[in-house]
Amino acid sequence: MASYPHHYSASASALREGNVSLESPRLPALSTAPPAEFGGPGDLWSPETLCVGAVTNCFILTFRSVARAAKLPWLSLRAEAVGTLDRVERSTQFTHFALHASLEVPSGVSETDARAVLERAEQACLIRNSLKGTSDLSVSIQTRD
């Protein structure tokens, strides 16, 4: 890992009407638009869905690291999140993130150990830690032979 601080860059461009092009060096461009709730088409990534997606993505990447350090064997992980956007003191902001993790582990893996690693990943996720809203984690763990 590179030493801190890290710097990340992105740019966005648009015309008076239509989609916004979101770009970052060495990455494919994304076409974005407002969500349906703000009058957009609802069929493209929006800043709101990108934010919630970043929470799930960061959670999984953090889990990989924590599981590796804990030597926890696992097979697959799916993370789903719902971000609640609300008005707080005349400001629109995400107030809560409900994160659900579905983890599949090999038989013989302790569910208690797996749950502990999931909880550590949620607590260590840098994107989640950078946001104001509260969060809660629900977990389902399945074993497979």
CYANA upper distance limits for C-alpha pairs under 8 A (distance plus 0.5 A):
  2 ALA  CA      6 HIS  CA      8.04
  9 SER  CA     24 SER  CA      6.59
  9 SER  CA     25 PRO  CA      8.04
 10 ALA  CA     22 LEU  CA      7.57
 10 ALA  CA     23 GLU  CA      6.04
 10 ALA  CA     24 SER  CA      4.92
 10 ALA  CA     25 PRO  CA      7.94
 11 SER  CA     22 LEU  CA      6.35
 11 SER  CA     23 GLU  CA      5.73
 11 SER  CA     24 SER  CA      6.78
 12 ALA  CA     20 VAL  CA      6.96
 12 ALA  CA     21 SER  CA      5.92
 12 ALA  CA     22 LEU  CA      4.96
 12 ALA  CA     23 GLU  CA      6.67
 13 SER  CA     20 VAL  CA      6.19
 13 SER  CA     21 SER  CA      5.84
 13 SER  CA     22 LEU  CA      7.32
 14 ALA  CA     18 GLY  CA      7.73
 14 ALA  CA     19 ASN  CA      7.04
 14 ALA  CA     20 VAL  CA      5.27
 14 ALA  CA     21 SER  CA      6.87
 15 LEU  CA     19 ASN  CA      8.43
 15 LEU  CA     20 VAL  CA      8.28
 18 GLY  CA     33 ALA  CA      8.14
 19 ASN  CA     31 SER  CA      6.63
 19 ASN  CA     32 THR  CA      6.09
 19 ASN  CA     33 ALA  CA      5.66
 20 VAL  CA     31 SER  CA      6.22
 20 VAL  CA     32 THR  CA      5.59
 20 VAL  CA     33 ALA  CA      6.59
 21 SER  CA     29 ALA  CA      6.95
 21 SER  CA     30 LEU  CA      6.28
 21 SER  CA     31 SER  CA      5.33
 21 SER  CA     32 THR  CA      6.82
 22 LEU  CA     29 ALA  CA      6.08
 22 LEU  CA     30 LEU  CA      5.57
 22 LEU  CA     31 SER  CA      6.78
 22 LEU  CA     32 THR  CA      7.50
 23 GLU  CA     27 LEU  CA      7.43
 23 GLU  CA     28 PRO  CA      7.44
 23 GLU  CA     29 ALA  CA      5.22
 23 GLU  CA     30 LEU  CA      7.10
 24 SER  CA     28 PRO  CA      8.09
 24 SER  CA     29 ALA  CA      7.72
 30 LEU  CA     45 TRP  CA      8.46
 31 SER  CA     44 LEU  CA      7.44
 31 SER  CA     45 TRP  CA      7.66
 32 THR  CA     44 LEU  CA      5.98
 32 THR  CA     45 TRP  CA      5.48
 32 THR  CA     46 SER  CA      5.76
 32 THR  CA     47 PRO  CA      8.14
 33 ALA  CA     40 GLY  CA      6.65
 33 ALA  CA     41 PRO  CA      7.71
 33 ALA  CA     42 GLY  CA      8.17
 33 ALA  CA     44 LEU  CA      6.44
 33 ALA  CA     45 TRP  CA      6.96
 33 ALA  CA     46 SER  CA      5.70
 33 ALA  CA     47 PRO  CA      8.43
 34 PRO  CA     38 PHE  CA      6.44
 34 PRO  CA     39 GLY  CA      7.19
 34 PRO  CA     40 GLY  CA      4.92
 34 PRO  CA     41 PRO  CA      7.57
 34 PRO  CA     42 GLY  CA      7.58
 34 PRO  CA     44 LEU  CA      8.49
 34 PRO  CA     45 TRP  CA      8.47
 34 PRO  CA     46 SER  CA      5.79
 34 PRO  CA     47 PRO  CA      7.86
 35 PRO  CA     39 GLY  CA      7.13
 35 PRO  CA     40 GLY  CA      5.34
 35 PRO  CA     41 PRO  CA      6.93
 35 PRO  CA     42 GLY  CA      5.19
 35 PRO  CA     43 ASP  CA      8.24
 35 PRO  CA     44 LEU  CA      8.09
 35 PRO  CA     45 TRP  CA      8.17
 35 PRO  CA     46 SER  CA      6.20
 35 PRO  CA     48 GLU  CA      8.01
 36 ALA  CA     40 GLY  CA      4.99
 36 ALA  CA     41 PRO  CA      5.92
 36 ALA  CA     42 GLY  CA      4.87
 37 GLU  CA     42 GLY  CA      8.40
 45 TRP  CA     49 THR  CA      6.38
 45 TRP  CA     50 LEU  CA      6.78
 46 SER  CA     50 LEU  CA      6.46
 47 PRO  CA     51 CYS  CA      6.62
 48 GLU  CA     52 VAL  CA      6.96
 49 THR  CA     53 GLY  CA      6.34
 50 LEU  CA     54 ALA  CA      6.45
 51 CYS  CA     55 VAL  CA      7.03
 52 VAL  CA     56 THR  CA      7.15
 52 VAL  CA     81 ALA  CA      7.03
 52 VAL  CA     82 VAL  CA      7.44
 52 VAL  CA     83 GLY  CA      6.44
 52 VAL  CA     97 PHE  CA      8.41
 53 GLY  CA     57 ASN  CA      6.54
 53 GLY  CA     81 ALA  CA      8.17
 54 ALA  CA     58 CYS  CA      6.34
 54 ALA  CA    127 ILE  CA      7.39
 55 VAL  CA     59 PHE  CA      6.57
 55 VAL  CA     81 ALA  CA      8.04
 55 VAL  CA    125 CYS  CA      8.32
 55 VAL  CA    127 ILE  CA      6.43
 55 VAL  CA    128 ARG  CA      6.28
 56 THR  CA     60 ILE  CA      6.85
 56 THR  CA     79 ALA  CA      6.11
 56 THR  CA     80 GLU  CA      6.84
 56 THR  CA     81 ALA  CA      6.87
 56 THR  CA     99 LEU  CA      8.09
 57 ASN  CA     61 LEU  CA      6.80
 57 ASN  CA     79 ALA  CA      8.39
 58 CYS  CA     62 THR  CA      6.40
 58 CYS  CA    125 CYS  CA      6.43
 58 CYS  CA    126 LEU  CA      7.71
 58 CYS  CA    127 ILE  CA      6.86
 58 CYS  CA    128 ARG  CA      8.37
 59 PHE  CA     63 PHE  CA      6.49
 59 PHE  CA     79 ALA  CA      8.08
 59 PHE  CA    121 ALA  CA      6.69
 59 PHE  CA    122 GLU  CA      6.49
 59 PHE  CA    125 CYS  CA      6.08
 60 ILE  CA     64 ARG  CA      6.76
 60 ILE  CA     77 LEU  CA      7.78
 60 ILE  CA     78 ARG  CA      8.34
 60 ILE  CA     79 ALA  CA      7.52
 60 ILE  CA    121 ALA  CA      8.36
 61 LEU  CA     65 SER  CA      7.11
 62 THR  CA     66 VAL  CA      6.68
 62 THR  CA    121 ALA  CA      5.87
 62 THR  CA    122 GLU  CA      8.30
 62 THR  CA    124 ALA  CA      7.47
 62 THR  CA    125 CYS  CA      6.38
 63 PHE  CA     67 ALA  CA      6.26
 63 PHE  CA    117 VAL  CA      7.59
 63 PHE  CA    118 LEU  CA      6.89
 63 PHE  CA    120 ARG  CA      8.37
 63 PHE  CA    121 ALA  CA      5.31
 63 PHE  CA    122 GLU  CA      8.28
 64 ARG  CA     68 ARG  CA      6.55
 65 SER  CA     69 ALA  CA      6.77
 66 VAL  CA     70 ALA  CA      6.58
 66 VAL  CA    117 VAL  CA      6.96
 66 VAL  CA    120 ARG  CA      7.75
 66 VAL  CA    121 ALA  CA      6.75
 67 ALA  CA     71 LYS  CA      6.30
 67 ALA  CA     72 LEU  CA      5.50
 67 ALA  CA     73 PRO  CA      7.87
 67 ALA  CA    117 VAL  CA      6.70
 68 ARG  CA     72 LEU  CA      6.87
 70 ALA  CA    117 VAL  CA      8.02
 72 LEU  CA    109 VAL  CA      8.32
 72 LEU  CA    113 ASP  CA      8.29
 72 LEU  CA    114 ALA  CA      7.60
 72 LEU  CA    117 VAL  CA      8.47
 73 PRO  CA    105 VAL  CA      7.04
 73 PRO  CA    106 PRO  CA      7.46
 73 PRO  CA    109 VAL  CA      7.82
 74 TRP  CA    103 LEU  CA      8.05
 74 TRP  CA    104 GLU  CA      6.64
 74 TRP  CA    105 VAL  CA      4.76
 74 TRP  CA    106 PRO  CA      6.73
 75 LEU  CA    103 LEU  CA      8.17
 75 LEU  CA    104 GLU  CA      5.89
 75 LEU  CA    105 VAL  CA      5.76
 75 LEU  CA    106 PRO  CA      7.28
 76 SER  CA    103 LEU  CA      6.39
 76 SER  CA    104 GLU  CA      5.66
 76 SER  CA    105 VAL  CA      7.70
 77 LEU  CA    101 ALA  CA      7.36
 77 LEU  CA    102 SER  CA      6.12
 77 LEU  CA    103 LEU  CA      4.99
 77 LEU  CA    104 GLU  CA      6.82
 78 ARG  CA    101 ALA  CA      6.27
 78 ARG  CA    102 SER  CA      5.66
 78 ARG  CA    103 LEU  CA      7.08
 79 ALA  CA     99 LEU  CA      7.38
 79 ALA  CA    100 HIS  CA      6.17
 79 ALA  CA    101 ALA  CA      5.02
 79 ALA  CA    102 SER  CA      6.91
 80 GLU  CA     99 LEU  CA      6.23
 80 GLU  CA    100 HIS  CA      5.69
 80 GLU  CA    101 ALA  CA      7.01
 81 ALA  CA     97 PHE  CA      6.97
 81 ALA  CA     98 ALA  CA      5.91
 81 ALA  CA     99 LEU  CA      4.82
 81 ALA  CA    100 HIS  CA      6.70
 82 VAL  CA     97 PHE  CA      6.16
 82 VAL  CA     98 ALA  CA      5.72
 82 VAL  CA     99 LEU  CA      7.15
 83 GLY  CA     94 PHE  CA      6.94
 83 GLY  CA     95 THR  CA      8.13
 83 GLY  CA     96 HIS  CA      6.32
 83 GLY  CA     97 PHE  CA      4.96
 83 GLY  CA     98 ALA  CA      7.00
 84 THR  CA     94 PHE  CA      5.98
 84 THR  CA     95 THR  CA      6.23
 84 THR  CA     96 HIS  CA      5.69
 84 THR  CA     97 PHE  CA      6.82
 85 LEU  CA     92 THR  CA      7.32
 85 LEU  CA     93 GLN  CA      5.99
 85 LEU  CA     94 PHE  CA      4.81
 85 LEU  CA     95 THR  CA      6.49
 85 LEU  CA     96 HIS  CA      8.07
 86 ASP  CA     92 THR  CA      6.09
 86 ASP  CA     93 GLN  CA      6.22
 86 ASP  CA     94 PHE  CA      6.75
 86 ASP  CA     95 THR  CA      6.85
 87 ARG  CA     91 SER  CA      5.88
 87 ARG  CA     92 THR  CA      4.93
 87 ARG  CA     93 GLN  CA      6.84
 88 VAL  CA     92 THR  CA      6.74
 88 VAL  CA     93 GLN  CA      7.52
 93 GLN  CA    133 GLY  CA      8.34
 94 PHE  CA    131 LEU  CA      8.44
 94 PHE  CA    132 LYS  CA      7.59
 94 PHE  CA    133 GLY  CA      5.97
 95 THR  CA    132 LYS  CA      7.38
 95 THR  CA    133 GLY  CA      4.48
 95 THR  CA    134 THR  CA      6.70
 96 HIS  CA    133 GLY  CA      5.08
 96 HIS  CA    134 THR  CA      5.14
 96 HIS  CA    135 SER  CA      5.86
 97 PHE  CA    133 GLY  CA      7.24
 97 PHE  CA    134 THR  CA      6.79
 97 PHE  CA    135 SER  CA      5.07
 97 PHE  CA    136 ASP  CA      7.16
 98 ALA  CA    135 SER  CA      6.18
 98 ALA  CA    136 ASP  CA      5.77
 98 ALA  CA    137 LEU  CA      6.81
 98 ALA  CA    138 SER  CA      8.36
 99 LEU  CA    135 SER  CA      7.73
 99 LEU  CA    136 ASP  CA      6.64
 99 LEU  CA    137 LEU  CA      5.38
 99 LEU  CA    138 SER  CA      6.86
100 HIS  CA    137 LEU  CA      6.19
100 HIS  CA    138 SER  CA      5.25
100 HIS  CA    139 VAL  CA      6.24
100 HIS  CA    140 SER  CA      8.38
101 ALA  CA    118 LEU  CA      8.33
101 ALA  CA    137 LEU  CA      7.86
101 ALA  CA    138 SER  CA      6.86
101 ALA  CA    139 VAL  CA      5.43
101 ALA  CA    140 SER  CA      6.84
102 SER  CA    139 VAL  CA      6.51
102 SER  CA    140 SER  CA      5.35
102 SER  CA    141 ILE  CA      6.39
102 SER  CA    142 GLN  CA      8.21
103 LEU  CA    139 VAL  CA      8.13
103 LEU  CA    140 SER  CA      6.79
103 LEU  CA    141 ILE  CA      5.34
103 LEU  CA    142 GLN  CA      6.82
104 GLU  CA    141 ILE  CA      6.27
104 GLU  CA    142 GLN  CA      5.30
104 GLU  CA    143 THR  CA      6.10
104 GLU  CA    144 ARG  CA      7.47
105 VAL  CA    109 VAL  CA      6.98
105 VAL  CA    141 ILE  CA      7.78
105 VAL  CA    142 GLN  CA      6.81
105 VAL  CA    143 THR  CA      5.41
105 VAL  CA    144 ARG  CA      6.80
106 PRO  CA    143 THR  CA      5.82
106 PRO  CA    144 ARG  CA      5.52
106 PRO  CA    145 ASP  CA      6.39
107 SER  CA    143 THR  CA      5.58
107 SER  CA    144 ARG  CA      5.91
107 SER  CA    145 ASP  CA      5.77
108 GLY  CA    143 THR  CA      8.47
109 VAL  CA    113 ASP  CA      8.08
109 VAL  CA    114 ALA  CA      7.88
109 VAL  CA    143 THR  CA      8.30
110 SER  CA    114 ALA  CA      6.77
111 GLU  CA    115 ARG  CA      6.49
111 GLU  CA    141 ILE  CA      7.40
112 THR  CA    116 ALA  CA      6.66
113 ASP  CA    117 VAL  CA      6.85
114 ALA  CA    118 LEU  CA      6.82
114 ALA  CA    141 ILE  CA      8.29
115 ARG  CA    119 GLU  CA      6.67
115 ARG  CA    139 VAL  CA      7.76
115 ARG  CA    141 ILE  CA      8.38
116 ALA  CA    120 ARG  CA      6.66
117 VAL  CA    121 ALA  CA      6.65
118 LEU  CA    122 GLU  CA      6.81
118 LEU  CA    139 VAL  CA      8.49
119 GLU  CA    123 GLN  CA      6.77
119 GLU  CA    137 LEU  CA      8.00
120 ARG  CA    124 ALA  CA      6.58
121 ALA  CA    125 CYS  CA      6.49
122 GLU  CA    128 ARG  CA      8.26
122 GLU  CA    137 LEU  CA      7.94
123 GLN  CA    129 ASN  CA      8.07
124 ALA  CA    129 ASN  CA      7.83
125 CYS  CA    129 ASN  CA      6.65
126 LEU  CA    130 SER  CA      6.61
127 ILE  CA    131 LEU  CA      7.27
